[in-house]
Amino acid sequence: MENFRKVKTSEEESPLPFSDLPADVVEMKVKEGSKIRNLMGFAMARMGQEATRRIVFSGCGRAVTKTVTCVEIMKRKLGGLYQVTKVQYKTVREVWESRDPQPEGAPAEHLTVHKNVPSICILLSKDPLDPNQMGYQPPDPLGGLWTEEEMREERSGSSPKGVKRRLASPPHEEGEEQTAKKPPLQVQDLQEDLGTVAGC
């Protein structure tokens, strides 16, 4: 393949793996080169509308991690979203063209490759979803990793950036006693101890 260069990539079109979706559901197709800032700007604006109740993020191949990142950002910023995740394989068609010079008038040699790549579709909903379906996740409890005050600060944009928070000292087990620091052992103490032992 070193003598070929990729000239075209296309994904097979497949229906979303969720039932009972409205025809006008917002679908965010995440590509490898997509910018998260652009995706989230559009998605947050749409989910900010009362009429929009559900949104689907989908991506395949190298775009899978970026898809998951977008979902996690939205869940953190909005909160209270129900989630269903579906993982499957999708066929991607790649067209490669020969780099070798061709005789004059001859078309370039092409090679078509079909790949099965992992794909992910994530549905986020403001309304409750069926908890019995595979891939269901309930909304994160408020303050699971963040306190309620930190969540309010984050939403209002007043949270100071880059501020380190001090970790609380771990609780001591029951029965574990706090021992005071002992002063360093002096040479004189050692000599006295040794003299006592020698005199026994």
C-alpha positions, 0 to 999 in steps of 0.5 A: 500500500506504500505506492497508493494514496487514499483519495476517498472515504465513505461510510455505509448509511445505516439507520439509528439503532434506537426505536421510537425516535421522532423524525426530527431528532437532532443527530450529531455525526462526529468525524475524526477531524471534527472540532469539539468546540463547533460540535458542542456549540451547535448541540448545546444551542439545540438542547437549550430549546424546550422543544428539543428533548433528545439528541444522538451522537454517533461516530465510528473508527477514530471518531469514537473517543471524540463522540464519547467526549462530546457526550460527557461534556453535555451530561456535565453541563446540562445534568439530568440526562438519560443515556442509552449507548449502542456499540456496533460495527460499520463498513467503511469504503476507502478508495486508494489511487496509485502513486506510480506514473501511468503511461500517457492517456492511461487512467490511474490504477485504483484500489477499493478497500472495505473495512469493518470499524467499531461504531458508537451511537449514544442517545441523550434524553431529557425524558426518562428512557426504558431502564431495561434496554441494553446500554441504559445509564440513569442520570448522574446524581447531582454532586457525584464528583462535584459539590452542588456549589461547584456545579452552580459555579460551573454553570454560571461561569464564575468558577476560578480556573486552575485553582487546586483544591486541598484534599481532606486527610483520609479518615482514621480507622477505628481503634487506630491511635494517633502517635505523637512524633518521637524526637530523634534518638541521641547518641547519649541515649544509645550509650546509656542503653548499651551501658545498662545492657552491659551491666546486666 
